[in-house]
């Protein structure tokens, strides 16, 4: 079954979102504290250190909560292998993220740390696929060689933000670039870019930076995610990289192939999720192989259909496609990104 999804903007501690408004075809486009669109999400957003009801969770166009649909028949909706591996939990969270300012310096727990401290089977490994980037757009990723926990703590205590950024590699980005962010890796997204973010389905992070560029101040709980400041520093992986080593391992460029499902993120980078693209201008077959898809229409319009369902699609549409959906075909002219 193909489920079209409602918009699902989420409050964050930075400004952006104007590009998302434009992408979704809004008449009024502006930056705000809602710079992220969470797609097919069954993950609650944590803001001000707490969860607020169903904030962050996706609703279908018919008004039903996607989490309720999945939980009613998890093996059929997610696929047998996913069901057996993750116990009925949707194993990926997909976002459209638009940064008008640099995000806080942060890192996310590995699976091992998430199990130990957060009672979660998921950490927050993630991957960024750049959709738009201004001329000087960049990200910060990974420690340079020679950065110790003691040095990192001292920079935190002094709130020496320039010093923290200097400890990480600055990487220029453009449309089509892919940046992989493993659990434990320090990072920050620079202003001036919009991206698809595929990640493990949690909102867990630690943030050593107290004040954003626009003056937003984080509470202690929001910074250490309930761990306390001492344990917070256990989240960081202090392995150092040269610039060339880091880029070879974690950064690549991707271009889809016409009328083929082409893999952008696969087992060469991670076993946590997969990202495929389909750029089409003629009828193309889409087989699910007993696994769900979270899909976003990036360009154009068309029809996705099988013997049971026919759905018109256009730029900005977002969908959850259940694993038990019979084989599909896509016609028209456009581009899809699919995460699973």
Secondary structure in CASP SS format (residue, H / E / C, confidence):
PFRMAT SS
TARGET T0000
AUTHOR 0000-0000-0000
METHOD secondary structure of the structure
MODEL  1
X C 1.00
X E 1.00
X E 1.00
X E 1.00
X E 1.00
X C 1.00
X C 1.00
X C 1.00
X E 1.00
X E 1.00
X C 1.00
X C 1.00
X C 1.00
X C 1.00
X C 1.00
X E 1.00
X C 1.00
X H 1.00
X H 1.00
X H 1.00
X H 1.00
X H 1.00
X H 1.00
X C 1.00
X C 1.00
X C 1.00
X C 1.00
X C 1.00
X C 1.00
X C 1.00
X C 1.00
X E 1.00
X C 1.00
X C 1.00
X C 1.00
X E 1.00
X E 1.00
X E 1.00
X E 1.00
X C 1.00
X C 1.00
X C 1.00
X C 1.00
X C 1.00
X C 1.00
X E 1.00
X E 1.00
X C 1.00
X C 1.00
X E 1.00
X E 1.00
X C 1.00
X C 1.00
X C 1.00
X C 1.00
X C 1.00
X C 1.00
X C 1.00
X E 1.00
X E 1.00
X C 1.00
X C 1.00
X C 1.00
X C 1.00
X E 1.00
X H 1.00
X H 1.00
X H 1.00
X H 1.00
X H 1.00
X H 1.00
X H 1.00
X C 1.00
X H 1.00
X H 1.00
X H 1.00
X H 1.00
X H 1.00
X C 1.00
X H 1.00
X H 1.00
X H 1.00
X H 1.00
X H 1.00
X H 1.00
X H 1.00
X C 1.00
X C 1.00
X C 1.00
X C 1.00
X C 1.00
X C 1.00
X E 1.00
X E 1.00
X E 1.00
X E 1.00
X E 1.00
X E 1.00
X E 1.00
X C 1.00
X C 1.00
X C 1.00
X C 1.00
X C 1.00
X C 1.00
X E 1.00
X E 1.00
X C 1.00
X C 1.00
X C 1.00
X H 1.00
X H 1.00
X H 1.00
X H 1.00
X H 1.00
X H 1.00
X H 1.00
X H 1.00
X C 1.00
X C 1.00
X C 1.00
X C 1.00
X C 1.00
X C 1.00
X C 1.00
X E 1.00
X E 1.00
X E 1.00
X E 1.00
X E 1.00
X E 1.00
X E 1.00
X E 1.00
X C 1.00
X C 1.00
X C 1.00
X C 1.00
X E 1.00
X E 1.00
X E 1.00
X E 1.00
X E 1.00
X E 1.00
X E 1.00
X C 1.00
X C 1.00
X C 1.00
X C 1.00
X H 1.00
X H 1.00
X H 1.00
X H 1.00
X H 1.00
X H 1.00
X H 1.00
X H 1.00
X H 1.00
X H 1.00
X C 1.00
X C 1.00
X H 1.00
X H 1.00
X H 1.00
X H 1.00
X H 1.00
X H 1.00
X H 1.00
X E 1.00
X E 1.00
X E 1.00
X E 1.00
X E 1.00
X C 1.00
X C 1.00
X C 1.00
X C 1.00
X E 1.00
X E 1.00
X E 1.00
X E 1.00
X E 1.00
X C 1.00
X C 1.00
X C 1.00
X C 1.00
X C 1.00
X E 1.00
X E 1.00
X E 1.00
X C 1.00
X C 1.00
X C 1.00
X E 1.00
X E 1.00
X E 1.00
X E 1.00
X E 1.00
X E 1.00
X E 1.00
X C 1.00
X C 1.00
X C 1.00
X C 1.00
X C 1.00
X C 1.00
X E 1.00
X C 1.00
X C 1.00
X C 1.00
X C 1.00
X E 1.00
X C 1.00
X C 1.00
X C 1.00
X C 1.00
X C 1.00
X E 1.00
X C 1.00
X C 1.00
X H 1.00
X H 1.00
X H 1.00
X H 1.00
X H 1.00
X C 1.00
X C 1.00
X C 1.00
X C 1.00
X H 1.00
X H 1.00
X H 1.00
X H 1.00
X C 1.00
X C 1.00
X C 1.00
X C 1.00
X C 1.00
X C 1.00
X C 1.00
X E 1.00
X E 1.00
X C 1.00
X H 1.00
X H 1.00
X H 1.00
X H 1.00
X H 1.00
X H 1.00
X H 1.00
X H 1.00
X E 1.00
X E 1.00
X E 1.00
X C 1.00
X C 1.00
X C 1.00
X C 1.00
X E 1.00
X C 1.00
X C 1.00
X E 1.00
X E 1.00
X E 1.00
X E 1.00
X E 1.00
X C 1.00
X C 1.00
X C 1.00
X C 1.00
X C 1.00
X C 1.00
X C 1.00
X C 1.00
X C 1.00
X E 1.00
X E 1.00
X E 1.00
X E 1.00
X E 1.00
X E 1.00
X C 1.00
X C 1.00
X C 1.00
X E 1.00
X E 1.00
X E 1.00
X C 1.00
X C 1.00
X C 1.00
X C 1.00
X C 1.00
X C 1.00
X E 1.00
X E 1.00
X E 1.00
X E 1.00
X E 1.00
X E 1.00
X E 1.00
X E 1.00
X E 1.00
X E 1.00
X E 1.00
X E 1.00
X E 1.00
X C 1.00
X C 1.00
X C 1.00
X C 1.00
X E 1.00
X E 1.00
X E 1.00
X E 1.00
X E 1.00
X C 1.00
X C 1.00
X C 1.00
X E 1.00
X E 1.00
X E 1.00
X E 1.00
X C 1.00
X C 1.00
X C 1.00
X C 1.00
X C 1.00
X C 1.00
X E 1.00
X E 1.00
X E 1.00
X E 1.00
X E 1.00
X E 1.00
X E 1.00
X E 1.00
X E 1.00
X E 1.00
X E 1.00
X E 1.00
X C 1.00
END
